[in-house]
Amino acid sequence: MRFSIIAIIFQSASIFLTALAVRTMEHIPEERKIFRCHKRDITFRDFSWVLREETRTVADDRISWSWTSQLSDLMADSRNRNVVLFGKKSEVTKFYILESLTTTETSDDYTHTYEYIMLVDEHDRACGAMMRVMTRAGYDSFNLPSQNISLCYMEY
């Protein structure tokens, strides 16, 4: 009996700590939002007026998962201490690929494609951004490219 109570306490503590892995803040005016990704800063001009395509799954192959579950995994990363989201994770309702910002680079026989995904709430406010880097070896056109997805952090 005593062991099960201690186990429940530790489990509750680990859930609480996971929820605090990344930082969020209240919304600020859209014009002041800047999302800093590894290769690029995404400003109001980039996400407010450009053509954007809603995306529902991370991969379009046999193994796909939702962007919502991907966001949950990224927010649980205890190594990330940056402010990565305006509002709450539960407010994010749509994910848009900013097609006009997609770039491709080639180095050492590898092709790297950088895509930027905006996280938007039900009021069409930008909540956050993710960067997806897809890497494909030049000699391997048959297999799917590897993906690395990360949260961009806020400049405010």
C-alpha positions in Angstrom: 0.0 0.0 0.0 2.7 2.4 1.0 4.7 1.7 -2.2 1.7 2.4 -4.5 1.1 5.8 -2.8 4.8 6.7 -3.3 4.6 5.5 -7.0 1.5 7.7 -7.6 3.2 10.7 -6.1 6.3 10.3 -8.3 4.2 9.7 -11.4 2.2 12.9 -10.6 5.5 14.9 -10.2 6.9 13.6 -13.5 3.7 14.7 -15.4 4.0 18.1 -13.8 7.6 18.5 -14.8 7.0 17.5 -18.3 4.3 20.1 -18.7 6.9 22.8 -17.8 9.5 21.7 -20.3 9.2 24.7 -22.6 7.9 28.2 -21.9 4.8 30.0 -23.3 3.6 33.6 -22.9 0.5 35.6 -23.6 -0.3 36.8 -27.1 1.2 40.1 -28.2 0.2 42.2 -31.2 0.7 40.1 -34.4 3.0 42.9 -35.9 5.5 42.4 -33.1 5.8 38.6 -33.3 9.0 37.2 -34.7 9.7 33.5 -34.8 13.4 32.7 -34.9 14.2 29.4 -36.7 17.7 28.0 -37.3 18.1 29.4 -40.8 15.5 32.2 -40.8 13.4 34.8 -38.9 9.7 34.6 -39.7 8.1 38.0 -39.3 4.5 39.3 -39.5 5.0 40.0 -43.2 6.0 36.4 -43.8 3.0 34.8 -42.1 0.2 37.3 -42.5 0.0 37.9 -46.3 1.6 34.9 -47.9 -0.2 31.9 -49.5 -0.3 29.1 -46.9 -1.5 25.6 -47.2 -3.1 23.8 -44.3 -1.4 20.5 -43.4 -2.9 17.8 -41.2 -0.2 15.1 -41.0 3.6 15.2 -40.7 4.2 12.6 -43.4 2.1 11.6 -46.4 3.4 8.0 -46.5 2.2 4.8 -44.7 3.5 6.0 -41.4 2.1 9.4 -40.6 1.2 11.2 -37.4 -0.6 14.4 -36.6 1.1 17.8 -36.1 -0.7 18.0 -32.8 1.1 15.0 -31.5 4.3 16.3 -32.9 3.8 19.6 -31.1 3.2 17.7 -27.8 6.4 15.7 -28.2 8.4 18.9 -28.9 6.9 20.8 -26.0 7.9 17.9 -23.7 11.6 18.3 -24.6 13.2 19.3 -21.3 16.4 20.6 -23.1 14.4 23.4 -24.7 14.1 26.4 -22.3 13.1 29.0 -24.9 9.7 30.7 -25.2 8.2 28.8 -28.1 4.5 29.5 -28.0 2.0 32.3 -27.6 -1.0 31.1 -25.6 -1.5 27.5 -24.7 -0.7 24.4 -26.6 -4.4 23.5 -26.5 -5.3 26.7 -28.4 -3.4 25.6 -31.5 -6.0 24.4 -34.0 -4.3 24.6 -37.5 -0.9 24.1 -39.0 0.1 25.9 -42.2 3.1 25.3 -44.4 4.5 28.7 -45.6 5.3 27.5 -49.1 6.9 30.8 -50.2 9.6 30.4 -47.5 10.5 26.8 -48.5 14.2 26.6 -49.5 16.5 23.8 -50.8 20.2 23.6 -50.3 22.7 20.9 -51.6 25.9 20.0 -49.8 28.1 17.0 -50.0 25.7 15.0 -52.2 22.8 15.7 -49.8 19.7 17.8 -50.5 18.2 19.7 -47.5 14.7 21.1 -47.8 13.7 23.6 -45.2 9.9 24.1 -44.5 8.3 26.4 -42.0 5.0 25.6 -40.4 2.9 28.2 -38.6 0.8 27.2 -35.6 -2.5 29.1 -35.6 -5.3 29.3 -33.1 -9.1 29.5 -33.8 -8.9 33.3 -34.0 -6.3 33.1 -36.8 -3.5 34.4 -34.5 0.0 33.1 -34.9 0.9 31.0 -31.9 4.2 29.5 -32.9 6.3 28.1 -35.7 8.1 24.9 -36.4 10.9 24.2 -38.9 11.1 20.9 -40.7 14.3 19.9 -42.4 14.1 17.0 -44.9 17.4 15.5 -45.9 17.8 13.2 -48.9 21.0 11.6 -50.1 21.6 12.3 -53.8 22.3 8.7 -54.6 19.0 7.5 -52.8 15.9 8.6 -54.7 13.8 5.6 -53.7 13.6 6.1 -49.9 11.8 8.8 -48.1 13.9 11.7 -46.8 14.8 11.8 -43.2 13.0 14.5 -41.2 14.1 16.7 -38.3 11.4 18.9 -36.8 12.1 21.6 -34.2 10.2 24.5 -32.6 11.2 28.0 -33.4 11.6 30.4 -30.5 10.2 33.8 -30.0 11.7 37.2 -30.2 9.6 39.8 -28.5 
